[in-house]
């Protein structure tokens, strides 16, 4: 007896759902219609004309570039190579030029004035004539240092010793040997307390004569 009543329930639920759905659609609070698309923008006539003009103007260039791209590519590679060479030259040329300025270059030779050398020998000979051979050799050494200082003051320092001066590489070999001979004789007389004799004085005098005529080749630093 209860079966017919229960069969009516689904039909009633479906009718209620449809009524609710229609109520919602007809209320107008919710939009169910699709949103209309934005209007397509209209291109102005002047912009179309400008586009046609640019197309007419640039189309030959485009055809030219498209047909000769291999040539343009080659020109670009050549330009890039020239740019690399220019950069390398800009970086290396100053270094090469600076290296060239540091090379040893010969400058005018220097030697003591003949009158100055002769005057020094005369002064030293007067001391030697009195038997003061050590003092005479010391005078030669002192004047020799003065001559070197006037020629190249950058070679000497206030603390330079006679042996250090005798090893200056800028001195010519013969002048360096002569100065070393005079310096060793003077040191022997002063520190070994052994007076110089006439033969040793002659050795010092001859050494100075070689020193006075040996040119000082001034080399660039």
C-alpha positions as CSV (number, residue, x, y, z in Angstrom):
1,X,0.0,0.0,0.0
2,X,3.0,2.3,0.6
3,X,4.8,1.8,-2.8
4,X,2.8,4.2,-4.8
5,X,3.5,7.0,-2.3
6,X,7.2,6.5,-2.4
7,X,7.2,6.5,-6.2
8,X,6.0,10.1,-6.3
9,X,9.0,11.5,-4.3
10,X,11.5,11.6,-7.2
11,X,9.0,13.3,-9.5
12,X,8.3,16.0,-6.9
13,X,12.0,16.6,-6.3
14,X,12.7,17.0,-10.0
15,X,9.9,19.4,-10.4
16,X,11.1,21.4,-7.4
17,X,14.7,21.6,-8.8
18,X,13.5,22.7,-12.2
19,X,11.4,25.4,-10.6
20,X,14.3,26.6,-8.6
21,X,16.6,26.7,-11.7
22,X,14.0,28.8,-13.6
23,X,13.7,31.1,-10.7
24,X,17.4,31.7,-10.7
25,X,17.7,32.2,-14.4
26,X,14.8,34.7,-14.5
27,X,15.9,36.7,-11.5
28,X,18.5,38.7,-13.5
29,X,21.0,38.9,-10.7
30,X,23.3,36.5,-12.4
31,X,24.4,36.9,-16.0
32,X,24.2,33.6,-17.9
33,X,24.5,35.1,-21.4
34,X,28.0,35.0,-22.9
35,X,30.1,38.2,-22.7
36,X,30.2,40.0,-26.1
37,X,33.7,40.2,-27.6
38,X,35.6,43.6,-27.7
39,X,35.0,45.4,-30.9
40,X,37.8,45.0,-33.5
41,X,39.9,48.2,-33.6
42,X,39.6,50.0,-36.9
43,X,42.9,51.0,-38.5
44,X,42.9,54.7,-39.6
45,X,43.3,55.3,-43.2
46,X,46.4,57.5,-42.7
47,X,48.1,54.6,-40.9
48,X,47.3,52.2,-43.7
49,X,48.7,54.7,-46.2
50,X,51.9,55.1,-44.1
51,X,52.3,51.3,-44.0
52,X,51.9,51.0,-47.8
53,X,54.5,53.8,-48.2
54,X,57.0,52.2,-45.9
55,X,56.5,48.9,-47.7
56,X,57.1,50.5,-51.1
57,X,60.2,52.3,-49.7
58,X,61.9,49.5,-47.9
59,X,61.0,46.5,-50.1
60,X,63.9,47.1,-52.5
61,X,66.3,47.2,-49.5
62,X,64.8,44.0,-48.2
63,X,65.2,42.3,-51.5
64,X,68.8,43.5,-51.8
65,X,69.7,42.3,-48.3
66,X,68.0,39.0,-48.9
67,X,69.9,38.4,-52.2
68,X,73.3,39.5,-51.0
69,X,73.4,38.3,-47.4
70,X,76.6,36.3,-48.0
71,X,78.4,39.5,-49.1
72,X,77.1,41.4,-46.1
73,X,78.1,38.6,-43.8
74,X,81.6,38.6,-45.2
75,X,81.8,42.4,-44.8
76,X,80.7,42.1,-41.2
77,X,83.4,39.4,-40.6
78,X,86.1,41.7,-42.2
79,X,84.9,44.6,-40.0
80,X,85.1,42.5,-36.9
81,X,88.6,41.3,-37.8
82,X,89.7,44.9,-38.4
83,X,88.2,45.9,-35.0
84,X,90.1,43.1,-33.2
85,X,93.4,44.2,-34.9
86,X,92.8,47.8,-34.0
87,X,92.2,46.9,-30.3
88,X,95.3,44.7,-30.3
89,X,97.3,47.6,-31.9
90,X,96.0,50.1,-29.3
91,X,97.0,47.8,-26.4
92,X,100.4,46.5,-27.7
93,X,101.8,49.6,-29.5
94,X,102.4,51.6,-26.2
95,X,104.1,48.5,-24.7
96,X,106.3,48.1,-27.7
97,X,107.2,51.8,-27.8
98,X,108.0,51.8,-24.1
99,X,110.2,48.8,-24.6
100,X,112.1,50.6,-27.3
101,X,112.8,53.6,-25.1
102,X,114.3,51.3,-22.5
103,X,116.8,49.8,-24.9
104,X,120.4,50.9,-24.3
105,X,121.2,53.8,-26.6
106,X,124.6,55.3,-27.0
107,X,125.0,58.9,-25.9
108,X,127.9,61.3,-26.3
109,X,130.9,60.0,-24.6
110,X,132.4,61.8,-21.6
111,X,136.0,62.1,-20.5
112,X,137.7,64.4,-18.0
113,X,138.9,67.6,-19.5
114,X,142.5,67.4,-20.5
115,X,143.4,70.5,-18.6
116,X,141.6,69.2,-15.5
117,X,143.4,65.8,-15.7
118,X,146.8,67.5,-16.1
119,X,146.2,69.8,-13.2
120,X,145.3,66.9,-11.0
121,X,148.4,65.0,-12.0
122,X,150.5,68.1,-11.3
123,X,149.0,68.4,-7.8
124,X,149.5,64.7,-7.1
125,X,153.1,64.8,-8.5
126,X,154.0,67.6,-6.1
127,X,152.8,65.5,-3.1
128,X,154.7,62.4,-4.5
129,X,157.8,64.6,-4.9
130,X,157.6,65.2,-1.1
131,X,157.4,61.4,-0.5
132,X,153.7,61.6,0.3
133,X,152.7,58.8,-2.0
134,X,149.7,57.8,0.0
135,X,148.3,61.3,0.0
136,X,149.0,61.6,-3.7
137,X,147.1,58.4,-4.5
138,X,144.2,59.5,-2.2
139,X,144.0,62.8,-4.1
140,X,143.7,60.9,-7.4
141,X,140.9,58.8,-5.8
142,X,139.0,61.8,-4.5
143,X,139.2,63.7,-7.7
144,X,138.2,60.6,-9.7
145,X,135.1,60.2,-7.6
146,X,134.3,63.9,-8.2
147,X,134.6,63.4,-12.0
148,X,132.3,60.4,-11.9
149,X,129.8,62.3,-9.8
150,X,129.7,65.2,-12.2
151,X,129.3,62.9,-15.2
152,X,126.6,60.7,-13.7
153,X,125.3,61.8,-10.3
154,X,122.7,59.1,-10.3
155,X,125.4,56.4,-10.1
156,X,126.6,57.5,-6.7
157,X,125.0,57.7,-3.3
158,X,126.3,59.5,-0.1
159,X,127.1,56.1,1.3
160,X,128.9,54.7,-1.8
161,X,132.3,53.1,-1.0
162,X,135.3,53.1,-3.2
163,X,134.8,49.4,-3.9
164,X,131.2,49.9,-4.8
165,X,132.1,52.7,-7.2
166,X,134.6,50.5,-8.8
167,X,131.9,47.9,-9.6
168,X,129.5,50.3,-11.4
169,X,128.5,48.6,-14.6
170,X,128.1,51.9,-16.4
171,X,131.8,52.5,-16.2
172,X,133.9,51.3,-19.2
173,X,135.9,48.2,-18.4
174,X,139.3,50.0,-18.4
175,X,138.1,52.9,-16.4
176,X,136.5,50.5,-13.9
177,X,139.8,48.5,-13.6
178,X,141.8,51.7,-13.2
179,X,139.5,53.1,-10.5
180,X,139.7,49.7,-8.7
181,X,143.5,49.8,-8.7
182,X,143.6,53.3,-7.2
183,X,141.0,52.4,-4.6
184,X,142.8,49.3,-3.5
185,X,146.1,51.1,-3.1
186,X,144.5,53.9,-1.0
187,X,142.7,51.4,1.2
188,X,145.9,49.5,1.8
189,X,147.7,52.6,2.9
190,X,144.9,53.9,5.1
191,X,143.6,50.7,6.7
192,X,146.6,48.4,6.6
193,X,148.8,51.2,7.9
194,X,151.4,50.4,5.3
195,X,152.7,53.5,3.5
196,X,152.8,53.4,-0.3
197,X,156.1,53.4,-2.0
198,X,157.3,55.0,-5.2
199,X,156.4,51.9,-7.3
200,X,152.9,51.8,-5.9
201,X,152.5,55.5,-6.6
202,X,153.6,55.0,-10.2
203,X,151.0,52.2,-10.5
204,X,148.2,54.5,-9.1
205,X,149.4,57.4,-11.4
206,X,149.3,55.2,-14.5
207,X,145.9,53.9,-13.5
208,X,144.5,57.4,-13.3
209,X,146.0,58.3,-16.6
210,X,144.1,55.3,-18.1
211,X,140.9,56.4,-16.2
212,X,141.2,60.0,-17.4
213,X,141.4,59.0,-21.1
214,X,138.8,56.2,-21.0
215,X,135.4,57.6,-22.0
216,X,132.4,57.1,-19.8
217,X,129.7,55.8,-22.1
218,X,126.5,57.0,-20.6
219,X,123.8,54.5,-21.0
220,X,120.1,55.1,-20.8
221,X,118.5,53.6,-17.7
